[in-house]
């Protein structure tokens, strides 16, 4: 695993090192073209937010480069910059780029900034809220009326689309004739 990490651990990273050097020589050299190696093992990318892709452009001949050979003046580089070369989504997962802000709810936005579809959706939501509030008020009124009438129950069927409230009286009790007792002792 250490070998895989050593070989592929730099994928998606560009490292730029700045050093002070004393010029020893310069020369024009041909450029070696990068070659595609074997497939990258999945273990090398495990746990990393890295997107890998290759695309080929139009073929162009490699140009010779001027190379400079030098001797380090300082013991270490004066600056090192590390760039993460990854997709925007991968950089957001790593918390390097801020995530896209959550959209502001339609109810909190300025009505002038809404699109037609958003305005229709907002209107639909408000209509549903109004209907729910009306049903709640009718239910509360029915409960208050029931208390005033002394046990008569009012119901508004949940599945009924109309605004009717039905009144249901409690079942009547049978009146028993209680015999009258007369005491004769006296």
C-alpha positions in Angstrom: 0.0 0.0 0.0 2.9 2.4 0.8 4.2 1.8 -2.8 0.8 2.7 -4.3 0.6 5.8 -2.1 4.1 6.9 -3.1 3.4 6.3 -6.8 -0.1 7.8 -7.0 -0.4 10.0 -3.9 0.3 13.2 -6.0 -2.6 12.7 -8.4 -4.7 15.8 -8.6 -1.9 18.0 -7.1 0.4 20.5 -8.8 3.4 21.4 -6.7 5.4 24.5 -7.6 8.7 25.1 -5.7 10.7 28.3 -5.8 14.4 28.1 -5.0 17.4 30.4 -5.4 20.1 28.8 -7.6 23.4 29.8 -9.0 23.4 29.2 -12.8 25.9 26.6 -13.9 24.8 25.9 -17.5 22.0 26.1 -20.0 21.2 24.0 -23.0 18.4 23.3 -25.6 17.0 19.8 -25.2 14.2 17.8 -26.7 11.1 17.3 -24.7 10.1 13.8 -23.5 6.4 13.4 -24.0 4.4 12.0 -21.0 3.2 8.4 -21.4 0.2 6.8 -20.1 1.0 4.1 -17.6 -1.1 1.2 -16.3 -4.5 1.8 -14.9 -4.5 3.6 -11.6 -5.5 1.1 -8.8 -8.7 1.9 -7.0 -7.0 1.6 -3.7 -4.8 4.6 -4.6 -7.9 6.8 -4.8 -9.9 5.4 -1.9 -11.0 8.1 0.5 -10.0 11.0 -1.8 -12.2 13.3 -3.7 -10.4 13.0 -7.0 -11.9 13.0 -10.5 -9.6 11.6 -13.2 -10.1 12.0 -16.9 -8.0 12.1 -20.0 -8.7 13.9 -23.2 -6.6 14.1 -26.3 -6.3 17.2 -28.5 -4.9 17.6 -31.9 -1.5 16.1 -32.3 1.4 18.7 -32.2 5.1 18.1 -32.5 7.1 18.6 -29.3 9.2 21.7 -29.2 12.7 21.8 -27.8 13.1 23.6 -24.5 15.8 25.7 -22.9 16.9 24.0 -19.7 19.0 25.6 -17.0 21.2 23.7 -14.5 22.0 25.3 -11.3 23.4 24.9 -7.8 21.1 25.6 -4.7 22.1 28.7 -2.8 19.8 28.1 0.2 19.2 24.8 2.1 15.5 24.8 1.3 13.1 26.4 -1.1 12.0 29.9 -0.4 8.4 29.1 -1.3 6.3 26.1 -2.1 2.8 26.3 -3.6 0.5 23.3 -3.7 -2.5 23.5 -6.0 -5.3 20.9 -5.9 -6.3 20.2 -9.5 -9.8 18.8 -9.0 -13.3 19.4 -10.0 -15.4 22.0 -8.3 -17.5 19.3 -6.6 -14.4 17.6 -5.3 -13.0 20.9 -3.9 -16.4 21.6 -2.2 -16.3 18.1 -0.6 -12.8 18.9 0.8 -14.1 22.3 2.1 -11.6 24.1 0.0 -14.3 25.9 -2.0 -17.5 27.0 -0.1 -20.5 25.0 -0.9 -23.3 26.6 -2.9 -25.6 28.4 -0.4 -29.0 26.8 0.3 -31.7 28.5 -1.8 -33.8 31.1 0.1 -37.4 29.8 0.6 -39.9 31.3 -1.8 -41.9 32.8 1.1 -38.9 34.9 2.2 -37.9 36.2 -1.3 -38.9 39.5 -2.8 -42.0 38.8 -5.0 -40.4 40.9 -7.8 -37.5 38.5 -8.2 -39.6 35.4 -8.6 -39.9 33.6 -12.0 -43.4 32.7 -13.2 -43.0 29.1 -12.1 -41.8 30.1 -8.7 -44.7 32.6 -8.3 -47.2 29.9 -9.3 -45.7 27.5 -6.8 -45.8 30.1 -4.0 -49.5 30.8 -4.8 -50.3 27.1 -4.7 -48.6 26.8 -1.3 -50.4 29.8 0.1 -53.7 28.5 -1.1 -53.1 25.2 0.6 -52.2 26.9 3.9 -55.4 29.0 3.7 -57.5 25.9 3.2 -55.8 24.2 6.1 -56.4 27.3 8.3 -60.1 27.4 7.3 -60.6 23.7 8.2 -58.9 24.3 11.6 -61.2 27.3 12.3 -64.3 25.3 11.4 -63.2 22.5 13.7 -62.6 24.9 16.5 -66.0 26.6 16.0 -67.7 23.2 15.9 -66.0 22.2 19.2 -67.1 25.5 20.8 -70.7 25.0 19.6 -70.7 21.5 21.0 -69.8 22.8 24.4 -72.5 25.4 24.3 -75.2 23.0 23.1 -74.4 20.5 25.9 -73.2 17.5 24.1 -74.4 17.9 20.5 -71.5 17.0 18.3 -70.7 18.9 15.1 -68.5 17.3 12.4 -66.9 18.6 9.3 -66.0 15.5 7.2 -62.3 15.5 6.2 -62.9 14.2 2.7 -65.8 16.5 2.0 -64.8 19.3 -0.3 -67.9 21.4 0.5 -68.2 23.9 3.3 -71.0 22.0 5.1 -70.9 21.1 8.7 -73.3 18.3 9.8 -74.7 18.4 13.3 -75.1 15.0 15.0 -77.3 14.9 18.2 -76.3 12.3 20.8 -78.6 9.3 21.0 -81.7 10.0 23.1 -81.9 8.1 26.4 -85.0 6.1 27.3 -86.9 7.7 30.1 -87.8 5.2 32.7 -90.8 5.7 34.8 -89.6 5.5 38.3 -92.4 4.4 40.6 -93.3 6.9 43.2 -92.8 5.6 46.8 -95.3 6.7 49.5 -94.4 6.1 53.1 -97.4 5.2 55.2 -95.8 5.0 58.6 -96.1 7.7 60.7 
